[in-house]
């Protein structure tokens, strides 16, 4: 087990374990567990809008990570490592879990299942090619005439929270020229996305949208790029 969302975890091995074979098996399990937790940390973040009913605050990031040795029933009959990962915050009676199927190199993996606590308290972060595939419809921002007159251009980054049905539940500004913030947030709020599933469960997720503005003044202004 390990404490904290931003760290790897280590196992406290019993000193009394006998036999070299058992020791090797445990070392392999520890490695697989570390890889699986890393995959979860790579693709999930705490949901700042999900409040614990006991505290009225978002779930703290100082919980405990663990894995179980026996692959769950959702794991396929394959040679690739597949484990169930847990993130627990005992004080809040929260126990999030994911079934993770690791890639052969262990650097990444896929999620076969997650429980209700994981869905509620953490958000899947979708990026790269996966993000582009999730986009259904886009809306281009309206370039503010005042920003054009002021020759304000650049890249504006917006983070959107996508609900289970693919609708945008929240869009908020991350970075870029503040004069272009309002138009960017408004446009991002009107994008639509495909639902994302983990196993058979539709889950909320986040995607970052980048709008690239360019202008040299009136008559030469456009939103050159929208990604993903």
Long-range contacts (C-beta under 8 A, 24 or more apart in sequence): 1-64, 1-65, 1-66, 2-37, 2-64, 2-65, 3-62, 3-63, 3-64, 3-65, 4-61, 4-62, 4-63, 5-41, 5-46, 5-61, 5-62, 5-63, 5-87, 6-41, 6-61, 8-34, 8-37, 8-38, 9-33, 9-34, 9-37, 9-65, 9-66, 29-67, 29-69, 31-106, 32-67, 32-81, 32-83, 32-102, 32-106, 33-66, 33-67, 33-83, 33-85, 35-81, 35-102, 35-106, 35-107, 35-109, 36-67, 36-81, 36-83, 36-85, 36-100, 36-102, 36-109, 37-65, 37-67, 37-85, 39-100, 39-102, 39-108, 39-109, 40-85, 40-87, 40-98, 40-100, 42-108, 43-111, 43-124, 43-125, 44-98, 44-118, 44-122, 44-123, 44-124, 44-125, 45-122, 45-123, 45-125, 45-206, 46-121, 46-122, 46-123, 47-120, 47-121, 47-122, 47-123, 47-204, 49-161, 49-170, 50-120, 50-121, 52-92, 52-94, 52-121, 54-91, 54-92, 54-93, 55-92, 58-121, 59-89, 59-92, 59-94, 59-121, 59-122, 60-89, 60-92, 62-89, 63-87, 63-88, 63-89, 63-94, 64-88, 64-89, 64-90, 72-99, 72-113, 74-99, 74-112, 74-113, 74-199, 75-99, 75-101, 75-112, 76-101, 80-104, 81-106, 82-112, 87-118, 87-122, 94-121, 96-121, 96-122, 98-198, 99-199, 111-198, 111-199, 112-198, 112-199, 113-198, 113-199, 113-201, 114-198, 114-199, 114-201, 114-203, 119-201, 119-203, 119-204, 123-161, 123-204, 123-205, 123-206, 124-196, 124-198, 124-203, 124-204, 124-205, 124-206, 125-205, 125-206, 126-196, 126-205, 126-206, 126-207, 127-207, 127-208, 127-228, 128-228, 131-207, 131-208, 131-228, 132-227, 132-228, 133-194, 134-162, 134-193, 134-194, 134-196, 134-205, 134-207, 134-228, 135-191, 135-193, 135-194, 135-207, 135-228, 136-166, 136-191, 136-192, 136-193, 136-194, 137-191, 137-192, 138-191, 138-226, 139-187, 139-188, 139-190, 139-191, 140-187, 140-223, 140-226, 141-180, 141-183, 141-184, 141-186, 141-187, 141-211, 141-213, 141-223, 142-183, 142-186, 142-187, 143-183, 143-213, 143-215, 143-221, 143-222, 143-223, 144-179, 144-180, 144-182, 144-183, 145-218, 146-179, 147-177, 147-179, 147-180, 147-213, 147-215, 148-215, 148-217, 148-218, 148-221, 149-217, 149-218, 150-179, 151-215, 151-216, 151-217, 152-177, 152-179, 152-180, 152-213, 152-215, 153-177, 153-213, 153-214, 153-215, 154-180, 154-212, 154-213, 155-210, 155-211, 155-212, 155-213, 156-180, 156-181, 156-184, 156-210, 156-211, 156-213, 157-208, 157-209, 157-210, 158-184, 158-185, 158-188, 158-208, 158-209, 158-210, 158-211, 159-206, 159-207, 159-208, 159-209, 160-188, 160-189, 160-191, 160-206, 160-207, 160-208, 160-209, 161-204, 161-205, 161-206, 162-193, 162-196, 162-204, 162-205, 162-206, 162-207, 163-204, 164-195, 164-202, 164-203, 164-204, 165-195, 165-202, 166-192, 166-193, 166-194, 166-195, 167-192, 167-193, 168-192, 168-193, 169-204, 174-208, 176-211, 177-213, 180-211, 180-213, 184-209, 184-211, 187-211
